Amino acid sequence: MVYDIVIIGGGPAGLTAGIYVKRAMLNAVLLEKMGIGGQIIVTDKVENFPGFLEISGADLAAKFEEQARKFGLEMKGMAEVDSIEDKGNIKIIKTTEGDIETKSVIIASGTTPKRLGAKGEVELTGRGVSYCATCDGFL
Ligand SMILES: Cc1cc2nc3c(=O)[nH]c(=O)nc-3n(C[C@H](O)[C@H](O)[C@H](O)COP(=O)(O)OP(=O)(O)OC[C@H]3O[C@@H](n4cnc5c(N)ncnc54)[C@H](O)[C@@H]3O)c2cc1C
């Protein structure tokens, strides 16, 4: 089977792409190496997303996932992409769960914050320790 689109990354960007792709009635699968939701899952409180005065990152991620599932997006969790082999019209996505063939790829693999290694940094992430100036700079 050859997909129209493979989306790499199950964070807000990948799930948003998935909603649009399924509304366009394309045959797609989203691949995520960990849990669906991305970095927003570890956010205690989100206050800058229109429509919600305040929502936990985990709840917001669950809503993104629910919306993508409503449109029938296929998702594979725990599927890490190792490489992409470009064979022209067909791309072969090499994953820990096997090879997947697709006509096109959306890469929404996000970033990983660089940790300082300070005491309490991990425990307090999302509760005072922040890696996002635009979201939490005012704190
Ligand atoms: C502590 C914290 C607090 C934050 N607070 C806010 C806030 O209040 N408001 C706000 O707007 N933003 C906030 N952000 C920022 C927000 O979480 C990010 O902007 C957003 O998650 C980026 O979405 P993304 O989909 O681009 O990437 P990510 O969320 O990083 O998602 C990328 C996904 O791709 C997956 N992935 C990566 N490589 C591979 C691979 N090879 N194979 C398969 N999967 C792969 C990752 O596991 C990840 O799930 C916060 C971030 C952090 C860390």
The ligand as an SDF file (V2000), in Angstrom:
LIG
                    3D

 53 58  0  0  0  0  0  0  0  0999 V2000
    7.4440   23.2420   29.2030 C   0  0  0  0  0  0  0  0  0  0  0  0
    6.8140   23.8120   27.9330 C   0  0  0  0  0  0  0  0  0  0  0  0
    5.7720   24.7240   28.0570 C   0  0  0  0  0  0  0  0  0  0  0  0
    5.1650   25.2680   26.9210 C   0  0  0  0  0  0  0  0  0  0  0  0
    4.1170   26.1060   27.0780 N   0  0  0  0  0  0  0  0  0  0  0  0
    3.4810   26.6100   26.0040 C   0  0  0  0  0  0  0  0  0  0  0  0
    2.3320   27.4600   26.1510 C   0  0  0  0  0  0  0  0  0  0  0  0
    1.8910   27.7620   27.2560 O   0  0  0  0  0  0  0  0  0  0  0  0
    1.7700   27.9430   25.0060 N   0  0  0  0  0  0  0  0  0  0  0  0
    2.2440   27.6280   23.7650 C   0  0  0  0  0  0  0  0  0  0  0  0
    1.6740   28.0900   22.7710 O   0  0  0  0  0  0  0  0  0  0  0  0
    3.3100   26.8090   23.6020 N   0  0  0  0  0  0  0  0  0  0  0  0
    3.9320   26.3000   24.6830 C   0  0  0  0  0  0  0  0  0  0  0  0
    5.0240   25.4870   24.5200 N   0  0  0  0  0  0  0  0  0  0  0  0
    5.5270   25.2530   23.1790 C   0  0  0  0  0  0  0  0  0  0  0  0
    4.7120   24.1950   22.4390 C   0  0  0  0  0  0  0  0  0  0  0  0
    4.6400   23.0030   23.2280 O   0  0  0  0  0  0  0  0  0  0  0  0
    5.4160   23.9390   21.1030 C   0  0  0  0  0  0  0  0  0  0  0  0
    5.4610   25.1530   20.3830 O   0  0  0  0  0  0  0  0  0  0  0  0
    4.6580   22.9090   20.2790 C   0  0  0  0  0  0  0  0  0  0  0  0
    4.5150   21.6950   20.9810 O   0  0  0  0  0  0  0  0  0  0  0  0
    5.4010   22.6640   18.9730 C   0  0  0  0  0  0  0  0  0  0  0  0
    4.6330   21.7550   18.2330 O   0  0  0  0  0  0  0  0  0  0  0  0
    5.2620   20.8540   17.0880 P   0  0  0  0  0  0  0  0  0  0  0  0
    4.1780   19.9150   16.6610 O   0  0  0  0  0  0  0  0  0  0  0  0
    5.9220   21.7200   16.0910 O   0  0  0  0  0  0  0  0  0  0  0  0
    6.4730   20.0490   17.7830 O   0  0  0  0  0  0  0  0  0  0  0  0
    6.5110   19.0600   19.0300 P   0  0  0  0  0  0  0  0  0  0  0  0
    5.4690   19.3870   20.0340 O   0  0  0  0  0  0  0  0  0  0  0  0
    7.9390   19.0330   19.4480 O   0  0  0  0  0  0  0  0  0  0  0  0
    6.1160   17.6660   18.3900 O   0  0  0  0  0  0  0  0  0  0  0  0
    6.9950   16.9620   17.5490 C   0  0  0  0  0  0  0  0  0  0  0  0
    6.7170   15.4760   17.7150 C   0  0  0  0  0  0  0  0  0  0  0  0
    7.5000   14.7710   16.7680 O   0  0  0  0  0  0  0  0  0  0  0  0
    7.9520   13.5780   17.3630 C   0  0  0  0  0  0  0  0  0  0  0  0
    9.1360   13.1280   16.6460 N   0  0  0  0  0  0  0  0  0  0  0  0
   10.3430   13.7650   16.5510 C   0  0  0  0  0  0  0  0  0  0  0  0
   11.1870   13.0480   15.7950 N   0  0  0  0  0  0  0  0  0  0  0  0
   10.5070   11.9410   15.3960 C   0  0  0  0  0  0  0  0  0  0  0  0
   10.8550   10.7830   14.6050 C   0  0  0  0  0  0  0  0  0  0  0  0
   12.0970   10.6590   14.0600 N   0  0  0  0  0  0  0  0  0  0  0  0
    9.9070    9.8180   14.4030 N   0  0  0  0  0  0  0  0  0  0  0  0
    8.6650    9.9560   14.9510 C   0  0  0  0  0  0  0  0  0  0  0  0
    8.2890   11.0050   15.7140 N   0  0  0  0  0  0  0  0  0  0  0  0
    9.1880   11.9730   15.9290 C   0  0  0  0  0  0  0  0  0  0  0  0
    8.2510   13.9690   18.8120 C   0  0  0  0  0  0  0  0  0  0  0  0
    8.2330   12.8420   19.6760 O   0  0  0  0  0  0  0  0  0  0  0  0
    7.1110   14.9430   19.1000 C   0  0  0  0  0  0  0  0  0  0  0  0
    5.9870   14.3090   19.6980 O   0  0  0  0  0  0  0  0  0  0  0  0
    5.6400   24.9220   25.6330 C   0  0  0  0  0  0  0  0  0  0  0  0
    6.6980   23.9930   25.5050 C   0  0  0  0  0  0  0  0  0  0  0  0
    7.2770   23.4470   26.6350 C   0  0  0  0  0  0  0  0  0  0  0  0
    8.3910   22.4380   26.4820 C   0  0  0  0  0  0  0  0  0  0  0  0
  1  2  1  0
  2  3  1  0
  2 52  2  0
  3  4  2  0
  4  5  1  0
  4 50  1  0
  5  6  2  0
  6  7  1  0
  6 13  1  0
  7  8  2  0
  7  9  1  0
  9 10  1  0
 10 11  2  0
 10 12  1  0
 12 13  2  0
 13 14  1  0
 14 15  1  0
 14 50  1  0
 15 16  1  0
 16 17  1  0
 16 18  1  0
 18 19  1  0
 18 20  1  0
 20 21  1  0
 20 22  1  0
 22 23  1  0
 23 24  1  0
 24 25  2  0
 24 26  1  0
 24 27  1  0
 27 28  1  0
 28 29  2  0
 28 30  1  0
 28 31  1  0
 31 32  1  0
 32 33  1  0
 33 34  1  0
 33 48  1  0
 34 35  1  0
 35 36  1  0
 35 46  1  0
 36 37  1  0
 36 45  1  0
 37 38  2  0
 38 39  1  0
 39 40  1  0
 39 45  2  0
 40 41  1  0
 40 42  2  0
 42 43  1  0
 43 44  2  0
 44 45  1  0
 46 47  1  0
 46 48  1  0
 48 49  1  0
 50 51  2  0
 51 52  1  0
 52 53  1  0
M  END
$$$$
